[in-house]
Amino acid sequence: MAAPRQYDRDSMVPAICERLATGEPLTVICWDMGIARRTVNKWRETDPEIAAQFDEARDVGYDKLAWRTHLRSRNLNEDGTPRMDKDTTTRVLRDRLACEVDEKLRAKWDPRRYSERTVTENTNHTTVEIVDTDEMDRRLDRAIAAACAASGAGKPDGT
């Protein structure tokens, strides 16, 4: 006979999804609700419907974070009205830092939609290589230098 459930999953999953949709991290939600994250992850692994609900709620939450960052960077409240507090250097720097942190977190949490990475694929093979923009620039510089050297044109800058 199976052990009785310790948590009421049917009532907790909608509450968790509601908070995920506001951009709140799952770890914080689990801690606040007094449930182990491991338990919630097991629910996701064993029930594809719950996994889909969590994924959708997270997408909404990431979009909400992006919108809040957008508003903050334009000195607007969440309702779109201008913030009336005085612009101080400290507040402007704090808002800038908050926007940068939000942007980096979204890029880590949902790289498919928020990352600056470029994916290149070689159709002759099954391997896929993910290259960030800095590495792409370095590779292009090396290729241009090699092409110039091979043609006898010297350095790319004309010298």
N, C-alpha and C positions, 0 to 999 in steps of 0.2 A: 504494500500500500504506500502511495506517495505521501511525502511529508506535506503538511498543510503550508500554504503560502504565508510567509511572514509579512508581506506587504500586499496591499490591495492594488495590483497592477492596473486594473481597469480604471481606477480613479487617479492613480499617480501619473500614468503616461500622458493624459491630456494636460495635467498641471505642469509637467516637465516641458512638454512641447510648447505650451503657452509662454513659458519663461524663456525657452530657447529662441522663440520668435522675437523676443525683445533684444536679443544679442547677448544674453547672459550665458556664461560658460557652463557646461554640464557639471563640472567639478564643483562650482559654487552652488548650483542648484541642489546637487546631491547632498552636499554638506549641510545646507540650510534645511533640507527636508529630512535629514537623519537617515539617509539610505546610502549604502555603499555603491560607489560608481561601478564596481565590478558586477553588482547585481543588475544594474541598469544595462550595462554592456551585454550581459548574458541574455537579457530580454531581447535586445536588438539582434543578437546572433541566432536566437531560436525562433524568432517571429518576424518574417519579412515585412509584415504590415506595420509593425512597430518601427522597424528600421526605416521604412519609407516615410512614416510620420515624422520621425526625428530628422531625417535628411531634409524634408520640406521645411520643417520649422527652423532648422539651422540656416537654410538658404534665405528665408525671410529675415532671420536675425542678422545675417551678414549684410543684407541689403539695408536693414534699418540702421546698422552701424555706419554704413557708407553714407546714408542720408544725413545722419547726425553730424558726421565729419564734414560733409558738404555745407551744412548750415553753420556749423561752428566756424569754418574757414571764411564764411561771408558775414560773420558777426550777427547771426540771426538766431532767434529762439526756435524751439522745436515746432512752434506753430507758424514759423515763417516771418514773424514780425521782428523788426530791428531790436537788438539788445540795447537797453537804456543805460547800463552801467558804464562808467567812465573807462575809456581805453587807457590802460596803464601799460608800461613796458612789461611788467611782470605778467599781467593777464594775457597780453598778446603772445608772449613767449610760451606761456603755459598752454594756450590754445593751439599754438603751432606744434608744440611737442605732442599734445593729445592727438592732433590730426595725423602726425607722422607715426605714432604708435598704433593708432587704429588702422592706418594703411598697411603697416608691416604685419600686424596680426591677421588682417583679412587675407593678405598674400600667403601667409603660412597656413591658415585654416582652410582656405578655398583657392588654391593656386590656379585651378582651371579658369576661374572668373577674375581673380584679382592679382595674379602674379605678372611680373614683367618678363618672364621667361619666354624664350622662343623655342619651339619644338621643331627639330629638323628630322626628316625621315628619309632613309635610303631605301628606295623601292626595290633594289636588287637583293636586299637582305631583310631579315626580320628584326634587326636591331633598331632601336629608336634612341636618339641621343638628345638630352635636354641641355641646352646651352644658354647661359644668361647673356645679356647684351654686351657686357664688358668682354667676355671671352670671344664673342662674335666679332667685336671690333679688333681684338688682337689677332685673330685668325685672318681677317681681311687685310690688316696691315702687313702681315707676313706674306700673304699671297701677292699683294701688289708689289712689295719689295722684290719678291722672287721673279715676278713677271718683268719688272723693269730691269733687273740684273740679267735676265736671259735675253732680253732684246737689246742690251747694250745702252739703254737709255739712261743709266745711272740711277740715282735716287728718285723716288716719286716726286720730290719737291723741285725737280729740275736741275739739281746740281750734279 
